[in-house]
């Protein structure tokens, strides 16, 4: 149940607030009929007043295609200016007290830090110094990623947060966890014994987690060139998918049980073999038939930058379920299409009894392909006998898509903001999970900054032409591929199935 509360957004005039936070927040309230339950207070350094920010909110909601927002904007939206770099937040505390008195709120507060990471320490300390880390009701602190730049900085930030807020108050947000298809991983695995009983080293040959981005860095050079693909994608988004795909069944589907299982999985990951690490950087090429620059030619990127925009890495988990099963994580920018998929490849039968031409084995690996975006759903690939007298096998697939069965999927931020309002921490990253993830990838970051080979790849292709991991971005199973041979030859030109995209 959503209780009446004050939702305070720090960075309230930024792009994230305009495109995601305001529309998501309003949709939640409108769909649940609780627009009288949430009062919004925007905070930023812009020289605005309440009426100015109400205009900003109206435009944001109109641009997002939201209807009937006028009464809420007129009556329940406020603004407080805080000087850039200010440490004294007592004016904010006074504004909060006035709003809560006017609307007879019980003191329930959400503080959402939609700010650059460099501002987190100052804002967290400022909230505490102003007495805003406690209230007559409940207080929740929402921190956007990235949470730290490495293990040391993440640990330092955790220590700071915990000196002012209890962990039960903290919501470290990763929007990837709010995607409906990511949330469905738990249901897919643990509600279906058909899958879960085969989700282990006895049946699974390898698992791939592939996230391809078609765009370059756009206007994010100032951030991206200091972060690179490891901090931007691998340490958070792909690691979350790894944890959900590989974790043990939790004792219950309460938040702490699920988060315990994720941390236990990450702590079982073996030290990464850097010989299995491939780093790349996109060069000039084409996107949708239009020439695009290479990474070093993007605006504000140094001409000698060695920041990787592509990574492929092998993960091994030292536990009973996954011993000997490789997990291949791969992501890159400027690829031919935007695609996020998890591919589970099952072991072939121990003896081939179906043969085709030249006595070649005609059997194909069974595959489950979980498609997170686009065309959300999953495929199950299997062999059937082709009609006729000969024992010829053909590969077919069963496909489920959300679009065929359900209405519009909720936006990830809409899901996560609703959980924050409800006080549900299931989809939020706990302190020890953050540090376990950084501990895993700190050596990869160090390798990227100390001369590990950086392969160039043409924009609009699927990455460097020479890879260590025997996987492809293809949407169908790869015939004749031997996943246990890491040096298997892989055609660079194999594209995914673009059906319906």
ChimeraX attribute file (.defattr): number of C-alpha atoms within 10 A of each C-alpha:
attribute: neighborCount
match mode: 1-to-1
recipient: residues
	/A:1	6
	/A:2	15
	/A:3	14
	/A:4	20
	/A:5	24
	/A:6	25
	/A:7	20
	/A:8	23
	/A:9	23
	/A:10	22
	/A:11	20
	/A:12	28
	/A:13	20
	/A:14	13
	/A:15	12
	/A:16	13
	/A:17	20
	/A:18	21
	/A:19	14
	/A:20	17
	/A:21	21
	/A:22	22
	/A:23	24
	/A:24	25
	/A:25	22
	/A:26	23
	/A:27	20
	/A:28	18
	/A:29	17
	/A:30	17
	/A:31	9
	/A:32	10
	/A:33	10
	/A:34	14
	/A:35	19
	/A:36	14
	/A:37	15
	/A:38	23
	/A:39	23
	/A:40	24
	/A:41	24
	/A:42	24
	/A:43	23
	/A:44	19
	/A:45	16
	/A:46	16
	/A:47	11
	/A:48	16
	/A:49	13
	/A:50	17
	/A:51	14
	/A:52	12
	/A:53	23
	/A:54	22
	/A:55	14
	/A:56	18
	/A:57	27
	/A:58	21
	/A:59	14
	/A:60	21
	/A:61	24
	/A:62	14
	/A:63	12
	/A:64	15
	/A:65	9
	/A:66	16
	/A:67	12
	/A:68	11
	/A:69	17
	/A:70	14
	/A:71	10
	/A:72	20
	/A:73	22
	/A:74	15
	/A:75	13
	/A:76	19
	/A:77	21
	/A:78	23
	/A:79	23
	/A:80	25
	/A:81	17
	/A:82	19
	/A:83	14
	/A:84	10
	/A:85	10
	/A:86	11
	/A:87	16
	/A:88	17
	/A:89	19
	/A:90	16
	/A:91	13
	/A:92	20
	/A:93	15
	/A:94	12
	/A:95	15
	/A:96	20
	/A:97	13
	/A:98	12
	/A:99	18
	/A:100	17
	/A:101	12
	/A:102	9
	/A:103	16
	/A:104	11
	/A:105	20
	/A:106	16
	/A:107	19
	/A:108	20
	/A:109	27
	/A:110	21
	/A:111	22
	/A:112	24
	/A:113	23
	/A:114	22
	/A:115	19
	/A:116	12
	/A:117	15
	/A:118	9
	/A:119	13
	/A:120	19
	/A:121	13
	/A:122	13
	/A:123	19
	/A:124	23
	/A:125	21
	/A:126	19
	/A:127	22
	/A:128	16
	/A:129	15
	/A:130	17
	/A:131	14
	/A:132	20
	/A:133	21
	/A:134	18
	/A:135	12
	/A:136	10
	/A:137	11
	/A:138	15
	/A:139	22
	/A:140	23
	/A:141	23
	/A:142	19
	/A:143	21
	/A:144	17
	/A:145	18
	/A:146	19
	/A:147	25
	/A:148	19
	/A:149	18
	/A:150	22
	/A:151	19
	/A:152	14
	/A:153	14
	/A:154	20
	/A:155	18
	/A:156	13
	/A:157	18
	/A:158	20
	/A:159	13
	/A:160	15
	/A:161	21
	/A:162	14
	/A:163	12
	/A:164	18
	/A:165	21
	/A:166	13
	/A:167	14
	/A:168	13
	/A:169	19
	/A:170	22
	/A:171	26
	/A:172	20
	/A:173	24
	/A:174	22
	/A:175	19
	/A:176	19
	/A:177	23
	/A:178	21
	/A:179	20
	/A:180	17
	/A:181	22
	/A:182	22
	/A:183	16
	/A:184	15
	/A:185	16
	/A:186	18
	/A:187	11
	/A:188	18
	/A:189	19
	/A:190	16
	/A:191	11
	/A:192	11
	/A:193	11
	/A:194	11
	/A:195	13
	/A:196	13
	/A:197	12
	/A:198	13
	/A:199	18
	/A:200	18
	/A:201	18
	/A:202	15
	/A:203	15
	/A:204	20
	/A:205	23
	/A:206	22
	/A:207	26
	/A:208	24
	/A:209	23
	/A:210	22
	/A:211	24
	/A:212	22
	/A:213	17
	/A:214	18
	/A:215	16
	/A:216	21
	/A:217	17
	/A:218	9
	/A:219	11
	/A:220	13
	/A:221	18
	/A:222	12
	/A:223	12
	/A:224	18
	/A:225	20
	/A:226	13
	/A:227	18
	/A:228	21
	/A:229	23
	/A:230	23
	/A:231	22
	/A:232	17
	/A:233	20
	/A:234	24
	/A:235	23
	/A:236	22
	/A:237	16
	/A:238	19
	/A:239	20
	/A:240	21
	/A:241	21
	/A:242	22
	/A:243	19
	/A:244	22
	/A:245	21
	/A:246	20
	/A:247	22
	/A:248	16
	/A:249	16
	/A:250	17
	/A:251	11
	/A:252	9
	/A:253	12
	/A:254	12
	/A:255	14
	/A:256	15
	/A:257	14
	/A:258	22
	/A:259	24
	/A:260	17
	/A:261	18
	/A:262	26
	/A:263	21
	/A:264	17
	/A:265	22
	/A:266	24
	/A:267	16
	/A:268	15
	/A:269	16
	/A:270	13
	/A:271	14
	/A:272	17
	/A:273	13
	/A:274	13
	/A:275	10
	/A:276	15
	/A:277	20
	/A:278	24
	/A:279	26
	/A:280	25
	/A:281	27
	/A:282	27
	/A:283	19
	/A:284	19
	/A:285	17
	/A:286	18
	/A:287	19
	/A:288	10
	/A:289	8
	/A:290	8
	/A:291	12
	/A:292	19
	/A:293	17
	/A:294	19
	/A:295	27
	/A:296	19
	/A:297	15
	/A:298	18
	/A:299	15
	/A:300	12
	/A:301	17
	/A:302	14
	/A:303	11
	/A:304	8
	/A:305	13
	/A:306	20
	/A:307	23
	/A:308	25
	/A:309	28
	/A:310	30
	/A:311	27
	/A:312	23
	/A:313	23
	/A:314	21
	/A:315	21
	/A:316	18
	/A:317	20
	/A:318	17
	/A:319	14
	/A:320	9
	/A:321	15
	/A:322	21
	/A:323	13
	/A:324	17
	/A:325	20
	/A:326	21
	/A:327	22
	/A:328	22
	/A:329	23
	/A:330	25
	/A:331	24
	/A:332	27
	/A:333	28
	/A:334	31
	/A:335	25
	/A:336	20
	/A:337	22
	/A:338	16
	/A:339	22
	/A:340	19
	/A:341	22
	/A:342	21
	/A:343	24
	/A:344	21
	/A:345	20
	/A:346	21
	/A:347	17
	/A:348	14
	/A:349	12
	/A:350	6
	/A:351	7
	/A:352	11
	/A:353	9
	/A:354	13
	/A:355	14
	/A:356	13
	/A:357	8
	/A:358	6
	/A:359	8
	/A:360	11
	/A:361	15
	/A:362	19
	/A:363	22
	/A:364	21
	/A:365	21
	/A:366	22
	/A:367	22
	/A:368	22
	/A:369	24
	/A:370	23
	/A:371	22
	/A:372	20
	/A:373	16
	/A:374	13
	/A:375	16
	/A:376	19
	/A:377	19
	/A:378	22
	/A:379	19
	/A:380	15
	/A:381	19
	/A:382	18
	/A:383	16
	/A:384	13
	/A:385	12
	/A:386	12
	/A:387	10
	/A:388	7
	/A:389	7
	/A:390	9
	/A:391	14
	/A:392	17
	/A:393	19
	/A:394	14
	/A:395	18
	/A:396	14
	/A:397	17
	/A:398	10
	/A:399	12
	/A:400	16
	/A:401	13
	/A:402	15
	/A:403	12
	/A:404	10
	/A:405	8
	/A:406	8
	/A:407	8
	/A:408	8
	/A:409	13
	/A:410	14
	/A:411	16
	/A:412	20
	/A:413	22
	/A:414	21
	/A:415	20
	/A:416	26
	/A:417	21
	/A:418	17
	/A:419	18
	/A:420	23
	/A:421	22
	/A:422	12
	/A:423	18
	/A:424	16
	/A:425	22
	/A:426	19
	/A:427	23
	/A:428	23
	/A:429	21
	/A:430	22
	/A:431	21
	/A:432	16
	/A:433	21
	/A:434	22
	/A:435	21
	/A:436	20
	/A:437	22
	/A:438	26
	/A:439	19
	/A:440	21
	/A:441	20
	/A:442	19
	/A:443	16
	/A:444	21
	/A:445	20
	/A:446	12
	/A:447	15
	/A:448	22
	/A:449	12
	/A:450	10
	/A:451	9
	/A:452	17
	/A:453	13
	/A:454	18
	/A:455	19
	/A:456	20
	/A:457	23
	/A:458	20
	/A:459	26
	/A:460	24
	/A:461	22
	/A:462	27
	/A:463	31
	/A:464	20
	/A:465	15
	/A:466	14
	/A:467	24
	/A:468	18
	/A:469	26
	/A:470	18
	/A:471	25
	/A:472	21
	/A:473	25
	/A:474	14
	/A:475	18
	/A:476	18
	/A:477	21
	/A:478	17
	/A:479	11
	/A:480	12
	/A:481	15
	/A:482	15
	/A:483	18
	/A:484	14
	/A:485	11
	/A:486	14
	/A:487	13
	/A:488	15
	/A:489	15
	/A:490	17
	/A:491	10
	/A:492	15
	/A:493	12
	/A:494	14
	/A:495	16
	/A:496	15
	/A:497	11
	/A:498	10
	/A:499	7
	/A:500	6
	/A:501	9
